[in-house]
Amino acid sequence: MKRNPIRVGVVGVGSMGRHHVRVYSELSTADLVGVADSNEQLASDIADEFDTTAYAREDLFQLVDAVSIAVPTPYHYEVAKEAITAGVSVLIEKPFVADYEEGRELIRLAREHDVALQVGHVERFNPAVVALADIVPDLDIIAIEAQRLGPPLDRHIGDSVALDLMIHDIDILLSLVDSPVADVQAIGARNNQYIAATIRFENGVVGDLTASRVTQEKVRRLSLTAEQCRVNVDYIDHTVEIHRHSFPEYVETNGSVRYRNESVIERPTVENGEPLKHELKAFVAAVRDGTEPVVTGEDGLRALELARRIDAIGVGRPVPTEL
């Protein structure tokens, strides 16, 4: 039986929020009811562009089943609390919240009001990461490395590079390694616009993460070393390569000897598609079916805790002790 689309809205229609509006307008499972923003002219312009309506926030919450919240991080708690207490499910862009206790309170409120709460770690829905997640259960992981590098932006970002960029790879790392964190080391440069971190888990797995806003090349890569193989993931190209069975040997050619190392490279099929579209489609499905979202509030808090620790260590500040 065909079900009615979930009524959705977007609060905060700046750089990221505008993409949420665009994707919702394309989903057959969603009915884009409207948008809201503290900048009323911007809200009106985005509403006109995507053939929807601009509302005051409190009015929008009376009309929808679910909203994306893409306002600046310090306002996540306030906006999400209003939505949840109005009985509206929420997808909150990363980082989840600015304060741990606020995050715990939102999780509690979502349970109390029986609504979905999803955190917007969009790389979980990258087709290459989805393919990697299917491979990992068969591997004995030794180490995971990730690089998320890029040049300075032409717009202001309130969150540090650890909370804005590295947090994506922190979330992926925590989703792949089923073990508590044992130790964290980090070092930063240019006031943490460049930061490198090493995370050691209790099961022995090591994670090496690097994030930068001062690198004149855009890089989004992850590599996994396991007993059985090495897996390379390109977030941008949505590709996965599995390197297996290395065969080192010495080869004699015309009297000279050279070293050769060959390996078998597998390239599993990776589905196409925009990660944000996969993310919002999964959120709408969780709201419709009453199921747990792929990225929960607890997941968001774990990633936030580790990102905050790395950020503090990188510039020599005291490590937060909220969790």
PADOTI-258534 format. One record per residue (C-alpha): residue in one letter; x, y, z. Coordinates in pm, 1 decimal, always signed. Layout:
BEGIN
rest, xx, yy, zz
A, X, Y, Z
...
//
This chain:
BEGIN
rest, xx, yy, zz
M, +0.0, +0.0, +0.0
K, +136.3, +340.1, -99.0
R, +191.9, +571.9, +196.4
N, +168.6, +948.9, +203.0
P, +498.7, +1138.6, +189.4
I, +645.4, +1261.1, +518.7
R, +590.6, +1637.0, +562.7
V, +934.4, +1797.0, +600.0
G, +1094.8, +2136.2, +646.2
V, +1438.4, +2292.1, +683.2
V, +1545.1, +2538.6, +951.6
G, +1854.3, +2732.2, +847.4
V, +1891.2, +2771.8, +471.0
G, +2248.4, +2890.2, +440.0
S, +2521.0, +2702.5, +252.8
M, +2433.6, +2353.6, +382.4
G, +2064.8, +2404.3, +453.4
R, +1997.6, +2505.6, +94.3
H, +2116.3, +2160.7, -18.4
H, +1875.5, +1996.2, +227.1
V, +1594.0, +2198.2, +69.4
R, +1703.2, +2094.5, -279.6
V, +1721.2, +1724.8, -193.0
Y, +1388.5, +1717.8, -7.8
S, +1226.7, +1881.7, -310.7
E, +1351.1, +1585.2, -519.3
L, +1246.1, +1300.2, -285.8
S, +920.8, +1121.8, -368.1
T, +891.9, +1009.3, -3.2
A, +902.8, +1368.7, +126.5
D, +663.9, +1662.5, +94.8
L, +865.1, +1983.8, +133.5
V, +623.7, +2200.9, +332.0
G, +848.6, +2498.1, +398.0
V, +1163.8, +2659.0, +530.8
A, +1259.6, +2894.9, +812.4
D, +1561.3, +3115.4, +876.1
S, +1646.8, +3410.4, +1099.4
N, +1725.0, +3592.2, +773.1
E, +1369.3, +3631.9, +644.6
Q, +1478.6, +3753.3, +301.1
L, +1704.7, +3452.9, +253.9
A, +1423.6, +3218.7, +360.7
S, +1188.5, +3386.4, +113.0
D, +1442.5, +3362.0, -169.2
I, +1512.2, +2992.5, -106.5
A, +1139.7, +2921.0, -76.5
D, +1079.5, +3087.3, -413.8
E, +1368.3, +2896.4, -574.0
F, +1231.4, +2558.4, -465.2
D, +860.0, +2633.2, -491.9
T, +781.7, +2613.9, -121.7
T, +690.0, +2857.5, +157.9
A, +888.7, +3054.2, +414.3
Y, +748.4, +3038.3, +768.1
A, +835.7, +3156.2, +1113.8
R, +1005.5, +2865.0, +1291.3
E, +726.9, +2800.3, +1541.4
D, +467.7, +2796.9, +1261.5
L, +671.9, +2552.8, +1054.3
F, +687.7, +2309.5, +1347.4
Q, +307.3, +2294.5, +1353.3
L, +294.7, +2183.6, +989.0
V, +563.2, +1916.6, +953.6
D, +651.3, +1566.6, +1070.6
A, +1028.1, +1617.1, +1044.0
V, +1287.2, +1890.9, +993.8
S, +1651.7, +1928.9, +907.3
I, +1828.5, +2172.0, +1139.4
A, +2118.5, +2344.6, +963.8
V, +2164.0, +2653.8, +1181.6
P, +2505.9, +2739.7, +1337.1
T, +2612.9, +2488.6, +1603.3
P, +2549.1, +2714.1, +1909.0
Y, +2177.9, +2720.4, +1815.2
H, +2132.5, +2345.9, +1755.0
Y, +2000.3, +2276.3, +2103.8
E, +1749.8, +2561.9, +2112.9
V, +1600.2, +2487.1, +1771.0
A, +1600.0, +2108.4, +1814.4
K, +1435.7, +2131.7, +2157.5
E, +1153.6, +2344.8, +2013.5
A, +1100.1, +2097.5, +1730.5
I, +1111.3, +1784.9, +1947.9
T, +870.7, +1923.0, +2210.3
A, +635.9, +2007.0, +1922.6
G, +642.1, +1636.8, +1825.9
V, +868.8, +1685.4, +1522.9
S, +1152.1, +1446.1, +1430.5
V, +1488.7, +1612.8, +1373.1
L, +1800.6, +1566.0, +1166.7
I, +2066.5, +1789.5, +1323.0
E, +2370.7, +1879.9, +1114.9
K, +2708.0, +1791.7, +1262.9
P, +2855.2, +1863.7, +1508.6
F, +2553.2, +1747.3, +1707.6
V, +2560.6, +2018.2, +1977.2
A, +2796.3, +2269.4, +2137.1
D, +2747.9, +2127.6, +2489.0
Y, +2741.9, +1763.2, +2599.9
E, +2460.2, +1805.3, +2851.5
E, +2245.3, +1967.7, +2584.2
G, +2305.0, +1665.1, +2362.9
R, +2201.9, +1425.6, +2637.8
E, +1890.1, +1634.6, +2700.5
L, +1792.3, +1622.9, +2332.1
I, +1832.9, +1244.0, +2329.8
R, +1611.9, +1219.6, +2640.3
L, +1348.2, +1451.2, +2493.2
A, +1338.5, +1260.7, +2165.0
R, +1265.8, +937.9, +2352.9
E, +1005.8, +1108.9, +2571.5
H, +821.6, +1252.1, +2269.6
D, +873.3, +938.3, +2056.4
V, +1038.0, +1117.8, +1764.4
A, +1345.7, +1033.8, +1556.8
L, +1674.8, +1211.6, +1623.7
Q, +1946.0, +1172.3, +1360.5
V, +2284.3, +1347.8, +1344.3
G, +2403.0, +1464.3, +1003.3
H, +2725.6, +1270.4, +957.3
V, +2674.2, +1251.9, +582.8
E, +2986.3, +1045.6, +502.4
R, +2816.1, +740.1, +656.8
F, +2598.5, +751.7, +345.7
N, +2881.4, +792.1, +96.4
P, +2844.0, +490.3, -137.3
A, +3214.7, +407.3, -96.7
V, +3182.8, +405.5, +283.4
V, +2871.2, +188.0, +260.6
A, +3071.2, -57.7, +47.1
L, +3357.5, -46.7, +299.9
A, +3117.7, -120.2, +587.2
D, +3010.8, -436.5, +404.4
I, +3373.8, -550.3, +375.2
V, +3491.9, -474.1, +730.0
P, +3312.5, -759.0, +917.9
D, +3535.9, -1009.6, +734.2
L, +3861.1, -828.4, +820.8
D, +4103.5, -826.0, +1113.1
I, +4172.1, -452.0, +1122.3
I, +4518.7, -330.0, +1218.4
A, +4500.7, +41.1, +1137.9
I, +4287.5, +305.6, +966.6
E, +4424.6, +626.3, +815.9
A, +4218.1, +918.4, +687.2
Q, +4303.6, +1250.9, +523.6
R, +4052.7, +1534.0, +485.1
L, +4245.1, +1829.0, +345.6
G, +4158.7, +2146.0, +158.3
P, +4240.7, +2513.2, +103.2
P, +4106.5, +2803.9, +312.0
L, +3736.7, +2876.1, +258.3
D, +3593.6, +3206.4, +136.5
R, +3331.8, +3202.0, +413.5
H, +3348.5, +3197.0, +792.4
I, +3323.2, +2861.7, +968.3
G, +3259.1, +2890.6, +1340.5
D, +3371.4, +2536.0, +1423.5
S, +3738.7, +2433.2, +1441.1
V, +3885.9, +2208.8, +1172.5
A, +3854.6, +1911.4, +1410.4
L, +3484.5, +1980.7, +1470.3
D, +3409.1, +2078.7, +1111.7
L, +3619.4, +1840.2, +899.5
M, +3792.7, +1572.3, +1106.7
I, +3469.1, +1486.1, +1286.8
H, +3348.5, +1314.0, +966.9
D, +3639.5, +1068.3, +981.0
I, +3611.3, +1035.7, +1357.3
D, +3251.9, +918.1, +1311.5
I, +3355.2, +670.8, +1039.3
L, +3642.2, +541.7, +1255.7
L, +3415.3, +489.7, +1556.9
S, +3156.6, +312.3, +1340.5
L, +3418.5, +68.8, +1203.6
V, +3609.3, -12.1, +1524.7
D, +3399.5, -182.1, +1791.3
S, +3620.0, -101.1, +2090.2
P, +3660.3, +177.1, +2349.2
V, +3922.9, +445.2, +2289.0
A, +4235.0, +383.3, +2501.6
D, +4453.4, +681.5, +2414.3
V, +4448.8, +999.8, +2204.4
Q, +4742.7, +1206.5, +2080.7
A, +4726.3, +1514.8, +1857.9
I, +4932.6, +1801.4, +1727.7
G, +4813.6, +2112.7, +1549.0
A, +4955.9, +2394.3, +1338.3
R, +4827.0, +2738.2, +1240.6
N, +4595.2, +2750.7, +1542.8
N, +4462.0, +2404.1, +1461.9
Q, +4376.7, +2488.3, +1101.4
Y, +4594.4, +2182.5, +1038.5
I, +4569.5, +1898.8, +1288.3
A, +4690.0, +1539.0, +1302.1
A, +4568.8, +1285.3, +1556.2
T, +4644.9, +927.4, +1654.6
I, +4376.2, +725.4, +1831.9
R, +4456.4, +390.8, +1991.5
F, +4168.0, +157.1, +2075.0
E, +4166.2, -101.6, +2352.7
N, +4157.3, -384.1, +2095.5
G, +4489.3, -260.2, +1949.2
V, +4356.4, -89.3, +1635.7
V, +4522.6, +243.5, +1557.2
G, +4358.3, +535.1, +1378.2
D, +4562.9, +814.8, +1216.4
L, +4355.7, +1116.9, +1109.9
T, +4462.6, +1442.6, +944.7
A, +4243.9, +1743.4, +868.5
S, +4339.6, +2077.8, +717.2
R, +4198.9, +2405.6, +590.9
V, +4542.5, +2524.3, +472.6
T, +4631.1, +2260.7, +210.9
Q, +4621.7, +2368.0, -153.7
E, +4468.5, +2041.8, -269.7
K, +4133.0, +1888.7, -185.8
V, +4185.7, +1537.7, -49.9
R, +3924.0, +1303.3, +95.6
R, +4073.2, +956.4, +141.6
L, +4066.9, +666.3, +385.1
S, +4291.6, +357.9, +393.1
L, +4239.4, +48.4, +604.7
T, +4517.4, -200.3, +678.8
A, +4403.8, -549.5, +777.0
E, +4565.6, -891.2, +811.4
Q, +4398.5, -999.1, +487.5
C, +4436.7, -687.4, +268.1
R, +4461.0, -310.3, +237.0
V, +4151.1, -115.5, +139.2
N, +4169.3, +232.1, -15.0
V, +3860.1, +453.6, -23.8
D, +3823.1, +778.9, -218.1
Y, +3532.6, +977.2, -73.5
I, +3520.8, +1215.6, -371.3
D, +3531.9, +961.4, -654.2
H, +3322.8, +707.2, -456.5
T, +3572.5, +428.4, -528.5
V, +3706.4, +132.4, -329.5
E, +4020.1, -68.3, -405.8
I, +4117.5, -386.6, -221.1
H, +4483.9, -488.8, -245.1
R, +4548.0, -856.1, -170.0
H, +4820.6, -1120.4, -201.2
S, +5139.6, -924.9, -250.5
F, +5403.7, -1131.2, -437.0
P, +5756.9, -994.0, -389.3
E, +6022.3, -1148.1, -613.7
Y, +6354.0, -1081.6, -787.1
V, +6340.3, -1095.9, -1166.0
E, +6642.0, -1140.0, -1396.1
T, +6621.7, -960.8, -1732.3
N, +6914.2, -962.6, -1978.6
G, +7154.7, -1040.7, -1699.5
S, +7035.0, -769.7, -1461.1
V, +6829.7, -833.3, -1149.3
R, +6545.5, -612.8, -1037.3
Y, +6289.5, -631.0, -757.3
R, +5922.1, -663.3, -840.5
N, +5620.4, -660.6, -613.4
E, +5282.4, -747.5, -762.1
S, +4943.5, -766.5, -596.1
V, +4588.1, -850.4, -688.1
I, +4362.8, -543.4, -688.1
E, +3987.8, -584.1, -654.0
R, +3751.1, -299.9, -734.1
P, +3407.6, -383.8, -592.4
T, +3103.0, -227.4, -750.0
V, +3000.9, +89.9, -566.6
E, +2651.2, +225.0, -613.1
N, +2612.8, +575.1, -748.6
G, +2425.1, +853.4, -577.4
E, +2466.8, +1171.6, -376.3
P, +2547.7, +1100.0, -8.7
L, +2313.1, +1376.3, +112.9
K, +2026.0, +1226.7, -84.0
H, +2094.5, +883.8, +69.2
E, +2111.4, +1046.3, +414.1
L, +1781.5, +1233.7, +387.4
K, +1608.5, +934.9, +230.3
A, +1720.0, +721.4, +527.8
F, +1602.3, +989.2, +773.3
V, +1259.2, +1008.9, +610.4
A, +1234.9, +627.2, +618.0
A, +1321.5, +619.8, +990.4
V, +1050.1, +877.4, +1061.6
R, +796.3, +692.6, +849.1
D, +873.1, +345.9, +987.0
G, +947.4, +442.7, +1347.0
T, +1292.1, +282.5, +1329.9
E, +1623.8, +394.4, +1480.4
P, +1817.3, +631.4, +1253.9
V, +2146.7, +516.2, +1103.7
V, +2340.2, +785.6, +1294.5
T, +2192.4, +828.7, +1642.0
G, +2230.6, +1104.4, +1897.8
E, +2462.8, +876.1, +2094.5
D, +2680.0, +840.5, +1782.8
G, +2686.7, +1217.9, +1751.5
L, +2799.1, +1260.1, +2113.7
R, +3078.2, +1003.0, +2078.2
A, +3216.1, +1177.6, +1771.9
L, +3183.8, +1516.2, +1941.8
E, +3369.1, +1397.1, +2253.4
L, +3664.3, +1265.5, +2054.3
A, +3678.0, +1571.0, +1825.8
R, +3681.0, +1801.7, +2128.8
R, +3961.1, +1600.2, +2290.8
I, +4170.4, +1613.9, +1973.3
D, +4106.4, +1986.3, +1929.1
A, +4214.0, +2061.3, +2286.9
I, +4526.4, +1844.0, +2276.1
G, +4626.7, +1996.2, +1941.0
V, +4669.6, +2343.8, +2089.7
G, +4764.1, +2238.1, +2442.0
R, +4436.2, +2324.8, +2614.4
P, +4299.1, +2117.7, +2906.2
V, +4104.1, +1820.4, +2773.7
P, +3724.6, +1853.8, +2825.1
T, +3591.3, +1622.2, +3094.4
E, +3217.0, +1650.4, +3029.2
L, +3188.6, +1285.3, +2924.5
//
